[in-house]
Amino acid sequence: MVERLGGDVMKVVEYDFAILGGGCIGSAIFSRLSQSVLQRVALIDKGRKTLSATAHSGGMLRVFHESPEYVNLALENHQLIQALQNSGVLTEKNEVTGSLYFFNKNRYKDYQASLKRMAEAEYPFEVLSPANGRRRFPAFHWLEHECAIYEPLGSQRTPARFVQDLISSGSENGGDVFEDLEVTRISCHHGFYRIFSDELTMKSKTLVLAGGARLLPRFQDLGLNLPLQTKELSAFVVPKVPNAPAMPHYFDRETLDFGGFGQKDHAVLASPKSKRLVEPFWQGTAEKRKALDCYAPGRVGLLGEVAGWPGLYIATGWGGTGFKFALEVAERTVNLLTRSQTERSVSNDIL
Ligand SMILES: Cc1cc2nc3c(=O)[nH]c(=O)nc-3n(C[C@H](O)[C@H](O)[C@H](O)COP(=O)(O)OP(=O)(O)OC[C@H]3O[C@@H](n4cnc5c(N)ncnc54)[C@H](O)[C@@H]3O)c2cc1C
């Protein structure tokens, strides 16, 4: 279809669903949506391999987090990962090394509701005292005033491969992928969202904004003023020493130090000077990776249809933690999208 826009003749491609952003969240929505609807679905992205938060993410997966809602998201996500692994959509071997979450003992009461939720879901975990921790995991330093939650099912994935697998599955199911297309403007006319780039223009009745931190300037096109912020996060990638043992990945709630050792020949660390391990088993030159991530207040994320904008959906804001929720965020988004499609066709039939 060709339309005249502002005096120029420009190609306009029409979709039922357009997803803007091909990081872990957008690609998961694309894969899931392409499976479940017989409609035209497009994924639009520029920079997933270089600019996205996902590309630079440590890819660490665990369940425990600061609130029962996070626990629910991560537990559901865990099940979806297993299902996609079993069905062959995710092609990377799931390296289960466990995870350790260190925190000051004084916080224990704050975590009880989350731990209760994990126990109810029969998700295995243990709270380790320093004495127990030293015995079980002597490679880590354990301070007297802290304890740690150990999750034996904690694991680590390569985020770039995760995204590639999801995009491939969506495109095998008939979805269209527009890579290297920088969206320069978004507008809404007569119930259609128009998505402009230098090469082409798309229109879609439904638009999902899943572009993470880099997409925030485009919200201004629509006059959206949502409580979202960007922050730069970084990690170091360091070669592991030969024959390094498999280790749980860890996060320190007090210092925000973290380390992941499951990915093949390298470790991912908050700092190569980390003192958490008794004997560091990484060596050589550390490569710093950094990216912007998108934060909603309290990092609880924004997910759903934007008030006053029929057909405009958003899924972002789990700053620093979004990778571990991506599949479940996609599941919830697609449930909303397909439900409102049905509601819209019912109301059209009545009209
Ligand atoms: C260093 C680091 C380590 C992390 N470690 C972990 C971890 O171990 N575990 C965990 O759970 N989380 C971790 N996170 C957080 C997690 O990676 C992010 O929350 C998550 O990847 C965000 O995914 P997203 O799909 O929302 O956004 P992104 O991954 O940023 O993807 C958005 C995509 O949309 C594209 N886009 C935006 N605007 C446009 C436009 N106008 N036109 C075209 N394309 C556009 C972007 O370029 C990008 O490709 C880490 C993050 C960082 C940076």
The ligand as an SDF file (V2000), in Angstrom:
LIG
                    3D

 53 58  0  0  0  0  0  0  0  0999 V2000
   25.0200   -4.5990   32.4930 C   0  0  0  0  0  0  0  0  0  0  0  0
   23.6420   -5.1750   32.7710 C   0  0  0  0  0  0  0  0  0  0  0  0
   23.5350   -6.3650   33.4740 C   0  0  0  0  0  0  0  0  0  0  0  0
   22.2450   -6.9000   33.7120 C   0  0  0  0  0  0  0  0  0  0  0  0
   22.1510   -8.1210   34.3290 N   0  0  0  0  0  0  0  0  0  0  0  0
   20.9170   -8.6860   34.4990 C   0  0  0  0  0  0  0  0  0  0  0  0
   20.7960  -10.0050   35.0230 C   0  0  0  0  0  0  0  0  0  0  0  0
   21.7990  -10.6810   35.2870 O   0  0  0  0  0  0  0  0  0  0  0  0
   19.5460  -10.5100   35.2180 N   0  0  0  0  0  0  0  0  0  0  0  0
   18.4160   -9.8030   34.9060 C   0  0  0  0  0  0  0  0  0  0  0  0
   17.3160  -10.2950   35.1270 O   0  0  0  0  0  0  0  0  0  0  0  0
   18.5020   -8.5570   34.3670 N   0  0  0  0  0  0  0  0  0  0  0  0
   19.7230   -8.0010   34.1520 C   0  0  0  0  0  0  0  0  0  0  0  0
   19.8390   -6.7490   33.5940 N   0  0  0  0  0  0  0  0  0  0  0  0
   18.5990   -6.0370   33.2600 C   0  0  0  0  0  0  0  0  0  0  0  0
   17.9820   -6.5610   31.9740 C   0  0  0  0  0  0  0  0  0  0  0  0
   18.9870   -6.9430   31.0690 O   0  0  0  0  0  0  0  0  0  0  0  0
   17.0900   -5.4680   31.3530 C   0  0  0  0  0  0  0  0  0  0  0  0
   16.1380   -5.0320   32.3210 O   0  0  0  0  0  0  0  0  0  0  0  0
   16.3500   -6.0080   30.1320 C   0  0  0  0  0  0  0  0  0  0  0  0
   17.2850   -6.5380   29.2200 O   0  0  0  0  0  0  0  0  0  0  0  0
   15.5200   -4.9040   29.4430 C   0  0  0  0  0  0  0  0  0  0  0  0
   14.9770   -5.4880   28.2580 O   0  0  0  0  0  0  0  0  0  0  0  0
   14.0410   -4.6650   27.2710 P   0  0  0  0  0  0  0  0  0  0  0  0
   13.6580   -5.6270   26.1970 O   0  0  0  0  0  0  0  0  0  0  0  0
   12.9710   -3.9690   28.0280 O   0  0  0  0  0  0  0  0  0  0  0  0
   14.9580   -3.4780   26.6910 O   0  0  0  0  0  0  0  0  0  0  0  0
   16.2570   -3.5290   25.7390 P   0  0  0  0  0  0  0  0  0  0  0  0
   17.0310   -4.7750   25.9640 O   0  0  0  0  0  0  0  0  0  0  0  0
   16.9710   -2.2360   25.9310 O   0  0  0  0  0  0  0  0  0  0  0  0
   15.6440   -3.6050   24.2860 O   0  0  0  0  0  0  0  0  0  0  0  0
   14.9850   -2.5380   23.6490 C   0  0  0  0  0  0  0  0  0  0  0  0
   15.2960   -2.5610   22.1630 C   0  0  0  0  0  0  0  0  0  0  0  0
   14.4890   -1.5710   21.4990 O   0  0  0  0  0  0  0  0  0  0  0  0
   15.3220   -0.8520   20.6060 C   0  0  0  0  0  0  0  0  0  0  0  0
   14.7720    0.4900   20.3520 N   0  0  0  0  0  0  0  0  0  0  0  0
   14.5070    1.4640   21.2460 C   0  0  0  0  0  0  0  0  0  0  0  0
   14.0950    2.5790   20.6350 N   0  0  0  0  0  0  0  0  0  0  0  0
   14.0620    2.2910   19.3200 C   0  0  0  0  0  0  0  0  0  0  0  0
   13.7110    3.0450   18.1610 C   0  0  0  0  0  0  0  0  0  0  0  0
   13.3100    4.3130   18.2520 N   0  0  0  0  0  0  0  0  0  0  0  0
   13.7740    2.4400   16.9530 N   0  0  0  0  0  0  0  0  0  0  0  0
   14.1800    1.1560   16.8360 C   0  0  0  0  0  0  0  0  0  0  0  0
   14.5350    0.3890   17.9030 N   0  0  0  0  0  0  0  0  0  0  0  0
   14.4840    0.9620   19.1210 C   0  0  0  0  0  0  0  0  0  0  0  0
   16.6430   -0.7760   21.3740 C   0  0  0  0  0  0  0  0  0  0  0  0
   17.7250   -0.3820   20.5810 O   0  0  0  0  0  0  0  0  0  0  0  0
   16.7420   -2.2170   21.8630 C   0  0  0  0  0  0  0  0  0  0  0  0
   17.2890   -3.0580   20.8550 O   0  0  0  0  0  0  0  0  0  0  0  0
   21.0860   -6.2040   33.3000 C   0  0  0  0  0  0  0  0  0  0  0  0
   21.2090   -5.0140   32.5700 C   0  0  0  0  0  0  0  0  0  0  0  0
   22.4740   -4.5080   32.2880 C   0  0  0  0  0  0  0  0  0  0  0  0
   22.5870   -3.2630   31.4350 C   0  0  0  0  0  0  0  0  0  0  0  0
  1  2  1  0
  2  3  1  0
  2 52  2  0
  3  4  2  0
  4  5  1  0
  4 50  1  0
  5  6  2  0
  6  7  1  0
  6 13  1  0
  7  8  2  0
  7  9  1  0
  9 10  1  0
 10 11  2  0
 10 12  1  0
 12 13  2  0
 13 14  1  0
 14 15  1  0
 14 50  1  0
 15 16  1  0
 16 17  1  0
 16 18  1  0
 18 19  1  0
 18 20  1  0
 20 21  1  0
 20 22  1  0
 22 23  1  0
 23 24  1  0
 24 25  2  0
 24 26  1  0
 24 27  1  0
 27 28  1  0
 28 29  2  0
 28 30  1  0
 28 31  1  0
 31 32  1  0
 32 33  1  0
 33 34  1  0
 33 48  1  0
 34 35  1  0
 35 36  1  0
 35 46  1  0
 36 37  1  0
 36 45  1  0
 37 38  2  0
 38 39  1  0
 39 40  1  0
 39 45  2  0
 40 41  1  0
 40 42  2  0
 42 43  1  0
 43 44  2  0
 44 45  1  0
 46 47  1  0
 46 48  1  0
 48 49  1  0
 50 51  2  0
 51 52  1  0
 52 53  1  0
M  END
$$$$
